[in-house]
Amino acid sequence: MELLTINKEMPHFLAFNLHEPFVLINELKKIVKDLKQKNPNLNNYRLMDVGFTANKKDISQMRLYFIKKSL
């Protein structure tokens, strides 16, 4: 099993709407789609989990955890 973690800056729009599940899911779909377009190797992976970390600065981070698809 291969795991991959991508650290990404959380968009400000998403940071203010974390309490809205519908907005959160739609934004995550857009982010993953954009990442897969930029890096075609990610097409072999699927999103497994998302973690949100509070940064001491004004910018929050999110971690996208991917797992390799089985054949």
Buried (B, 14 or more C-beta within 10 A) or exposed (E): EEEBEBEEEBBEEBBEBBEEEEBBEEBBEEBBEEBBEEEEEBEEBEBEEBEEEEEEEEEBBBEBBBBEEEE
